[in-house]
Structures are given as C-alpha cells and as structure tokens.
Amino acid sequence: MMEGIHLPEELNKAVQELGFLEFTEIQKRTIPLIQQGKDVIAQSHTGSGKTAAFGLPIIEKTINGKGLQVLILVPTRELCEQVNSEMHKFAKHKRMNIIPVYGGVSINPQIDKLRSADIMVGTPGRTLDHIQRKTIQLNKVNVLVLDEADKMFEMGFIDDVKKIISYLKQERQTLLFSATISSQVHNIVKNHMKNPILIKLTSYIDGKKLVQYYYDVPGRDKFSLLFHLLKNESPGLTIIFCATRRMVDVLSKNLYKQGFNLEKLHGGMSQNRRKEAIDNFYNNKTDILVASDVAARGLDIKNVSHIINYDIPKTSNEYIHRIGRTARAGNEGKVISLLSESDYDNFRKVLEDRSLTVVKLELPEYKKVEMVRVERERNNFQNKSHYHQTRSPRKFNRRR
C-alpha cells in the first residue's frame, strides 16, 4: 500500500504490477473523497493520472454481477478505448465486466456484452443509441463519471449528456473531470451534482522535464524545416499535429515519400484503421504519428520524446493537451512549434496562458524539400501503398 491511499489487496497488487511508485497529486486528493461517496469536480490537465483517480475507487465499490453500476462518459472513441484499457488493468485481480461503447463499429456485440456489464465506458452518441433501443439498463447506475467534460461539450455533446443524465436515478455519485470549467461545465455542476468538492490542480507542465521552442519560418519552407528537424533532431517517438484532416493526409503522404516510417490519425478514418495506427505507434512499429487534434486527448503512449506543432492550435487549452502527450511519468520531452504567417493569431492566443514558456530559436540552415499536392482520398487508405500522387506535382498551398 502506498502512503496516504487505502485500497483493497486486489487493487494494490494491480497498481504495483503496473509500476506505480507513488500516487499523483490528483489521485491523492480525489481517491479518498470518491471512496467516501462525495461528488467531486477535478480540474486537471492531461497526464495528471485522472483515470486511476476515478478508476481505482470505482472498481473498489463495484460488485460483479449486480448489473450496470458505473457509467463513464468520454468525448472520443480513442479516449473510450484508452479508459477501458486502463480500467481493465486496474481490475486485473478482481472479477469485473468492463465494456467500451462507441460508434463506428457494429452495435450488436455491444448489446450482448451490456447484458452482463458492471462498468461501461461510452461516448454520448452511442450511449444514447442504446438508451433509445432499450438495450441498456441504467436503473442501477450508482456512479456517473464525465471525463474530459470540457472537450465533450466543445464537441457539441452537452444536450446528449443532459439527456443521458435524465435517465439516471438522482441518488448517485457524480464525478466530473475537466481541464477547464467552462459555462457549460458549470451548468452541469449546478444542476446535476450535489455539494461537489472542487479539486483544482495547477498546470501539469513540468518546466524541468518539458522544453518548448518555436521557429518563425516562411510558409513555403515549413515542410523543408520539418524534414530537416526529423532528420537532425534524432527524435524518439514523435507526434506531429496538424489543424485539419486534409493536412494530416497531405503531410503523411509527403513524409512517406521522403522515407519516413509513420502512421496517420484523424477522425475521417475508419475505427479499425484508427486503432491499427495507434497500436502500431504504441508498440513502436512506427516512430512518427501525424495527427489531428482527435489524438490530443486520451492517448497515453510512453516514451513520446517530441511533439511538433505543424499548425498552431487555436487555444492554449488545446496546445496544453497536445503537449501533454510528452514528458509523461517523469520522462523528458520537447515541443517544437512551426510558425508561419497564418499561425500568428493562434500563437498569440496560446501565449495568453502565462504558465507557458516558449522560446524562439534561430532558423537552422536547411535544404529545400518540395511538398507536393495529393489527390483527395475518398476512401480511407488501408496501408501506405494506397497513397497516390497527382501527375503534375506542384507546391502545396495550405487551405485552412
């Protein structure tokens, strides 16, 4: 048993096997409250260990075979898979039926598994689908968890979440985890939580472990600079963030043509293809992941050494979620942002967060590498050989 947290033996054993040396701040402050049955609002950034913060005490109080007792709502399929995976690890030595429920895959296997589920991790849309089909029983749900609540509401799920809550009994425990407390989050707190206790952590960015840089580069040379950095930085696992699905496709195509081993990830890909990309990156079969912001939340991949912002996000919150993919579990990480003229406004908004320290670097000498236009892919490619180039390569002009 680690200091300050009292867990049953089967959970202690799982935690030790997972290599926990000590609990994080959010875990130390929330687990005892959740064990006591309190409603909790936990405001913390990505990477702070929130899944264990709610997962461990939830598993402790859930009884196998007594019906669906816990509903965990998350904004994306990726986070649904991630939380489900972590919950299974925590419950390794305790009999527990935990199932993920999200769209983009067949609903029939989910219907079968829901009959014996103790804990469900789901996205709002597919959860509502099950409610409307009457394939889910919510009358025994004692605990509701809203994970990444701010992101869920930013994505337009506020009405879905309210509708789902209306099917739950009022005598329940509600746990809300969010990086920010927006007006929509506050509305849920005010109307659907009982005397909640607020636990607020400062930014999880460790300036000693995570360094942040940016280059100011002409837009026409941005790809050339990226090529130079990937060749000369000697990065380990690297995530390159783009603003749009289209840019993810274009950048992936061009990097692959230059011989880089990579995967791409965005919301326009099939669920199976997205899962394959994540698995390959997680298992070090590829060392570069080119992604849209769908990958900025929920992915817990060890040893990501570099985050490269090919496009600058629109808010400091999204920036923080992106860079939270590195410098995890005490490891070091580096963030490099590539600024061109079209990124200036967004970068000013990012720097409104005074906790961020981003240092400008002088441009290195780099050779010019042409970025070519690619045809829009109507179907999700299944492997890298499905990329194809237009007959007359031209310099790519980004369309926002």
C-alpha positions in Angstrom: 0.0 0.0 0.0 1.4 3.4 -1.0 1.3 6.2 1.5 -1.9 8.0 2.0 -4.2 5.8 -0.1 -6.0 2.7 1.3 -7.0 0.2 -1.4 -8.1 -3.4 -1.1 -5.4 -6.0 -1.8 -6.5 -6.9 -5.3 -6.2 -3.3 -6.4 -2.9 -2.8 -4.6 -1.5 -5.8 -6.4 -2.6 -4.4 -9.8 -1.2 -1.0 -9.0 2.2 -2.4 -8.0 2.4 -4.6 -11.1 1.7 -1.5 -13.2 4.8 0.1 -11.7 3.2 2.8 -9.6 5.9 4.2 -7.3 3.6 6.9 -5.8 0.2 8.4 -6.5 0.0 11.7 -8.3 -1.4 14.8 -6.7 -4.8 14.4 -8.3 -5.0 10.8 -7.2 -4.0 11.6 -3.6 -6.6 14.3 -3.4 -9.6 12.7 -5.1 -9.4 8.9 -4.3 -10.3 9.3 -0.6 -13.2 11.6 -1.5 -14.6 9.2 -4.1 -14.2 6.4 -1.6 -16.4 8.4 0.8 -19.1 8.8 -1.8 -18.6 12.5 -2.4 -19.4 14.3 -5.7 -16.1 15.6 -7.0 -15.1 18.2 -9.6 -11.4 17.6 -10.5 -9.8 20.3 -12.7 -6.5 19.0 -14.0 -4.7 18.8 -17.3 -3.9 15.8 -19.3 -1.2 13.5 -18.0 -2.1 14.1 -14.3 -3.3 10.5 -13.8 -7.0 11.1 -13.7 -8.1 7.7 -15.0 -6.6 6.0 -11.9 -8.0 8.8 -9.8 -11.6 7.8 -10.6 -10.9 4.2 -11.8 -9.4 2.7 -8.7 -12.1 3.8 -6.2 -14.9 3.0 -8.7 -13.6 -0.6 -9.2 -13.3 -0.9 -5.4 -17.0 -0.2 -4.8 -18.4 -2.1 -7.8 -19.8 -5.6 -7.3 -19.6 -8.1 -10.1 -22.9 -9.4 -11.4 -25.1 -6.8 -9.9 -26.0 -5.1 -13.1 -24.6 -1.9 -14.7 -23.4 0.2 -11.8 -21.0 2.7 -13.3 -21.3 4.9 -16.4 -18.2 6.7 -17.7 -18.8 9.2 -20.5 -15.9 10.3 -22.7 -15.8 12.6 -25.8 -13.9 10.4 -28.3 -13.5 6.8 -29.4 -9.8 6.9 -28.7 -10.3 8.0 -25.1 -13.1 5.4 -24.7 -10.6 2.7 -25.7 -7.9 4.2 -23.5 -10.0 4.4 -20.4 -11.4 0.9 -21.0 -7.9 -0.5 -21.3 -6.7 1.2 -18.1 -9.8 0.1 -16.2 -9.1 -3.5 -17.2 -5.5 -3.2 -15.9 -6.7 -1.9 -12.6 -9.3 -4.7 -12.3 -6.8 -7.4 -13.2 -7.2 -9.3 -9.9 -10.9 -8.6 -9.4 -13.7 -10.2 -11.4 -15.3 -7.3 -13.3 -17.1 -6.9 -16.6 -16.0 -3.6 -18.1 -17.0 -2.8 -21.7 -16.4 0.1 -24.2 -19.3 1.5 -26.2 -18.8 3.9 -29.1 -19.9 4.4 -32.7 -18.2 3.4 -35.9 -18.4 -0.3 -35.1 -21.2 -2.9 -35.0 -23.7 -2.3 -32.2 -24.7 -6.0 -31.9 -21.6 -7.2 -29.9 -22.1 -4.2 -27.6 -25.7 -5.2 -27.0 -24.6 -8.7 -26.0 -21.9 -7.5 -23.6 -24.1 -4.9 -22.0 -26.3 -7.6 -20.5 -23.6 -8.6 -18.1 -21.7 -5.3 -17.8 -20.7 -3.9 -14.4 -19.0 -0.8 -15.8 -19.5 0.9 -19.1 -17.2 3.4 -20.8 -19.0 5.1 -23.6 -19.3 8.1 -26.0 -22.5 10.1 -25.7 -23.9 9.4 -29.1 -23.7 5.6 -29.0 -24.8 5.6 -25.3 -28.0 7.5 -26.4 -28.4 5.0 -29.2 -28.5 2.1 -26.7 -30.9 4.0 -24.5 -33.3 4.6 -27.4 -33.1 0.9 -28.4 -33.7 -0.1 -24.8 -30.5 -2.2 -24.9 -29.0 -0.7 -21.8 -30.4 -0.7 -18.2 -29.4 2.4 -16.2 -31.6 2.0 -13.1 -28.7 0.5 -11.1 -26.1 3.1 -12.0 -24.7 4.4 -8.8 -21.7 6.4 -10.2 -21.6 8.7 -13.3 -18.2 9.9 -14.5 -17.9 12.8 -17.0 -14.3 12.5 -18.3 -12.8 15.4 -20.3 -16.1 17.2 -19.8 -15.0 20.5 -21.4 -13.9 18.6 -24.5 -17.2 16.7 -24.6 -19.2 20.0 -24.5 -16.9 21.7 -27.0 -17.7 18.9 -29.4 -21.4 19.6 -29.1 -22.4 16.8 -26.7 -23.9 18.9 -24.0 -27.6 18.1 -24.9 -26.8 14.4 -25.3 -25.1 14.3 -21.8 -28.1 16.1 -20.2 -30.5 13.6 -21.9 -28.4 10.7 -20.6 -28.4 12.1 -17.1 -32.2 12.4 -17.2 -32.4 8.6 -17.4 -30.2 8.1 -14.3 -31.5 8.0 -10.7 -30.9 11.1 -8.7 -29.4 9.2 -5.8 -26.0 8.7 -7.4 -22.4 9.9 -7.1 -21.2 12.2 -9.9 -17.6 12.7 -10.8 -16.5 15.4 -13.3 -13.0 15.7 -14.7 -12.2 18.7 -16.8 -9.2 20.7 -17.8 -11.2 23.9 -17.7 -14.5 24.9 -16.0 -16.5 26.5 -18.9 -20.0 27.9 -18.5 -21.4 24.6 -19.9 -19.4 22.6 -17.3 -20.6 24.9 -14.6 -24.2 24.4 -15.8 -23.8 20.6 -15.3 -22.3 21.1 -11.9 -25.0 23.4 -10.8 -27.9 21.3 -12.0 -26.7 17.7 -11.7 -24.2 17.5 -8.8 -24.8 17.5 -5.1 -22.5 19.6 -2.9 -19.5 18.8 -5.1 -15.9 19.2 -3.8 -13.6 21.1 -6.2 -10.1 19.8 -6.5 -8.1 22.2 -8.7 -4.5 21.5 -9.8 -2.2 24.0 -11.4 -0.8 23.2 -14.9 0.8 19.8 -15.1 3.5 21.1 -17.3 6.9 20.4 -15.6 9.3 23.1 -16.9 12.3 21.0 -15.8 11.2 18.0 -17.9 9.4 19.7 -20.8 11.1 22.3 -23.0 9.1 24.3 -25.6 10.5 26.0 -28.6 9.2 27.7 -31.8 10.6 28.6 -35.2 9.3 31.5 -37.3 9.5 30.2 -40.8 8.1 31.3 -44.2 5.0 29.2 -45.0 6.6 27.9 -48.2 9.5 26.5 -46.2 7.6 24.9 -43.4 7.8 21.4 -44.8 11.5 21.8 -45.5 12.2 22.8 -41.9 10.1 19.8 -40.7 12.1 17.5 -42.9 15.4 18.9 -41.5 14.2 18.6 -37.9 13.1 14.9 -38.3 16.5 14.1 -39.9 18.7 16.0 -37.5 16.9 16.1 -34.1 17.2 12.3 -33.7 13.8 12.2 -32.1 12.3 9.1 -30.5 8.6 8.7 -30.8 7.2 11.9 -32.4 3.7 13.2 -32.8 3.2 15.9 -35.5 -0.1 17.8 -35.0 -2.0 19.4 -37.9 -5.0 21.6 -37.9 -7.1 19.6 -40.4 -7.7 16.1 -41.7 -6.7 17.3 -45.1 -3.3 18.5 -43.9 -2.8 15.2 -42.0 -3.3 13.3 -45.3 -1.0 15.7 -47.3 1.8 15.8 -44.7 1.7 12.0 -44.2 1.9 11.4 -48.0 4.9 13.7 -48.3 6.8 12.4 -45.3 6.2 8.8 -46.5 7.6 9.8 -49.9 10.7 11.0 -48.2 11.2 7.6 -46.5 9.8 8.2 -43.0 8.2 5.4 -41.1 4.8 6.8 -40.0 1.2 6.4 -39.2 -1.6 9.0 -39.5 -4.6 9.5 -37.3 -7.7 11.7 -37.8 -11.5 11.5 -37.4 -12.2 10.7 -41.1 -10.6 7.3 -40.8 -12.5 4.1 -40.0 -12.4 3.0 -36.4 -10.4 -0.1 -37.3 -7.8 1.9 -39.2 -7.5 4.4 -36.3 -7.0 1.6 -33.8 -4.4 0.0 -36.0 -2.5 3.3 -36.3 -2.5 3.8 -32.6 -1.4 0.2 -31.9 1.5 0.4 -34.3 2.7 3.7 -32.8 2.1 2.4 -29.2 4.1 -0.8 -30.0 7.0 1.1 -31.7 6.3 -0.4 -35.1 6.3 3.2 -36.4 8.1 6.2 -34.8 6.0 9.1 -36.2 2.3 9.8 -35.8 0.8 12.6 -37.9 -2.4 13.5 -36.2 -5.3 16.0 -36.0 -6.5 17.1 -32.5 -8.5 13.9 -32.2 -5.3 12.4 -30.9 -4.6 15.2 -28.4 -6.7 13.7 -25.7 -6.8 10.3 -24.2 -3.7 8.8 -25.7 -1.3 7.5 -23.1 1.8 6.4 -25.1 5.0 6.0 -23.2 8.3 7.5 -24.4 7.0 10.2 -26.8 10.0 12.4 -26.9 8.8 15.1 -29.3 5.7 17.0 -30.1 5.8 19.1 -33.3 3.0 21.5 -34.0 3.0 21.8 -37.8 -0.1 24.0 -37.3 -0.7 26.0 -34.2 -3.9 25.2 -32.3 -6.5 27.9 -31.7 -6.4 28.0 -27.9 -3.9 27.5 -25.1 -6.1 24.7 -23.8 -5.7 22.7 -27.0 -2.0 23.5 -27.0 -1.6 22.1 -23.5 -3.5 19.0 -24.4 -1.2 18.4 -27.3 2.0 18.8 -25.4 0.7 16.7 -22.6 1.4 13.7 -24.9 5.1 14.0 -23.9 7.1 14.4 -20.7 4.9 11.9 -19.0 5.7 9.8 -15.9 8.9 11.8 -15.2 10.3 11.5 -18.7 11.7 14.4 -20.6 10.1 15.9 -23.7 10.5 18.6 -26.3 7.8 20.6 -28.1 8.6 22.4 -31.3 6.1 24.7 -33.0 6.5 25.8 -36.6 5.1 29.3 -37.1 4.3 30.9 -40.4 2.3 34.0 -41.1 -1.1 32.2 -40.9 -0.2 30.9 -37.4 0.5 34.3 -35.7 -3.1 34.9 -34.4 -3.4 31.5 -33.0 0.0 31.6 -31.3 -0.9 34.9 -29.6 -4.0 33.2 -28.2 -1.9 30.3 -27.0 0.6 32.6 -25.2 -2.3 34.2 -23.3 -1.7 31.3 -20.8 1.1 32.8 -18.7 2.2 29.4 -17.4 3.6 28.6 -20.9 7.2 29.5 -21.7 8.0 29.0 -25.4 11.5 30.1 -26.5 12.2 31.3 -30.1 15.1 29.5 -31.9 17.1 30.8 -34.8 16.4 29.1 -38.1 19.0 26.5 -39.0 20.3 26.0 -42.5 18.1 23.5 -44.3 17.7 22.3 -47.8 14.5 23.0 -49.7 12.3 20.0 -50.0 9.2 20.3 -52.2 5.8 19.4 -50.8 3.5 18.1 -53.5 -0.2 18.3 -53.8 -2.0 15.0 -53.4 -5.4 13.9 -54.6 -8.2 13.9 -52.0 -8.6 10.4 -50.8 -12.3 9.4 -51.0 -11.8 6.2 -49.1 -9.7 5.7 -46.0 -6.4 4.1 -47.2 -5.7 0.7 -45.6 -1.9 0.9 -45.9 0.7 3.3 -47.0 0.9 1.9 -50.6 -2.6 3.4 -51.1 -1.1 6.9 -51.2 -1.0 8.3 -54.8 0.4 11.5 -56.3 -1.0 13.8 -58.9 0.6 13.6 -62.3 1.9 17.2 -62.1 3.4 17.8 -58.7 3.1 21.4 -57.6 3.9 23.2 -54.4 1.1 22.7 -51.9 -0.7 25.8 -50.7 -2.4 25.2 -47.4 -6.1 25.6 -47.3 -7.3 26.2 -43.8 
